[in-house]
Amino acid sequence: MTSPGGHMPTPSLWRDRRFRTAWSAQTVSEFGDRITELALPLIAVTMLNASPSQVGLLTAAVWLPNLLGLFIGSWVDQRQDKRRLMIAADLARTVLLLSLPVAYWLDLLGLGQLYTIAILAGLADVVFSAGYATFFVRLVAREQYLEANSKFSATRSLSFMGGPAIGGALMQWLTAPIAMIVDAASFAFSAFQLSRVKADPGPADDDVPEPFLTRVRSGMRYVLTHPYLKGSLGCATTVNFFTMMSSALIVLYASRELSLPAGTIGLAFGIGAAGGLLGAIAATPLSRIFGAGPVVAAGTIVFPGGIAIAVLADGPLWARAATLAAAEFVMAFAVMCFDVPLNAIQAAVVDDNLRSRVYGAFSSINYGVRPLGAVVGGFLGTWIGVRETILVSATGGLFAVLWLIRSPILKTRDLESLRPPQHTEQS
């Protein structure tokens, strides 16, 4: 049976063994990530008596390597087989995380080790993600970009729903350092599964290698002049900066301002994360009905707007908890409606030979701004108050949509006609 346009319908990705293998690698490592995100600060606070500022620095350390994304992406771009780099990054994270229980058993655990692991694991993550930008388009066909992004995003949302509960139980039974063995095993499993995926490594490099700094400059130039990427970069960076202001304070707000117990906060966050799963599932059909670009724009507005719901929390405990859960649900749903079609659009319009360096240039700004947003949020929270800072975060995030007004993203309905523009290629 053919589609109305006369083309054979694209089979579901669940029938593709390569995709299922790569998906299983991502699924397990995502759940492992949730354990790390919970365990590292808990180790710092409960076992090493870290101060709030030291915990904040630990959070910033995770994101700091993204500032080097421009250079890491260009370096990754020089390697033909990105899959091998992704496997190496997974194995590196396995070894790093295993050092925690070893140090615990030897009574050598300290904050310095946590900072080191956060930075080095962050570097490995940047390398992995830069390689993934190319690996992804070798794994699935162009007409499957939306479906694949939706499935990967749904898995990530599921990990945010169940991962903290699994991690919390493991830490209660085994202690936080020992629970890190499970996370290390998740990266080892990911490396094994990726080794089984036979993806096309892509075209071979030219006989005359391009100088490294030339790659760096061309990657940044491509991002800043590309009609789709420059708008999405401004939009995503603005959203990340302002939303990280509230992300740095939301647990503090829930605990001190709303007087919610830890178990209730975790339950509210878990319920809210269900919005991400629903958003990941809904993003593809919504994009087909309303167009990918309009869905991105709607997500850009609703995401920071959802933050403002949290400041309305008042009344009895159940009402305060329900309001917090509602805010998290709306934000999680909206961010998936933003991420899924935008990632698919970017995959469709970036030159194949530039994907890793372009990812590095993009993420060095987009993710590199997150530590700054967290620091500014902490400063404002002390200066004007936590609730007021969350309102500033929500208001500032709304301005992100202005970057899309003159961008072709807003007019993008589907991905079929999108191609890398000739005039933004290397010169």
Secondary structure, DSSP 8 states (H G I E B T S, - for coil): ---TTS------GGG-HHHHHHHHHHHHHHHHHHHHHHHHHHIIIIIS---HHHHHHHHHHHHGGGGGHHHHHHHHHT-S-HHHHHHHHHHHHHHHHHHHHHHHHTT---HHHHHHHHHHHHHHHHHHHHHHHHHHHHHS-GGGHHHHHHHHHHHHHHHHHHHHHHHHHHHHHH-HHHHHHHHHHHHHHHHHHHHT------S---SS---HHHHHHHHHHHHHH-TTHHHHHHHHHHHHHHHHHHHTTHHHIIIIIS---HHHHHHHHHHHHHHHHHHHHHHHHHHHHH-HHHHHHHHHHHHHHHHHHHTT--SSHHHHHHHHHHHHHHHHHHHHHHHHHHHHHHHHHS-GGGHHHHHHHHHHHHTTTHHHHHHHHHHHHHHT-HHHHHHHHHHHHHGGGGGGTTSGGGG---STT----GGGS--
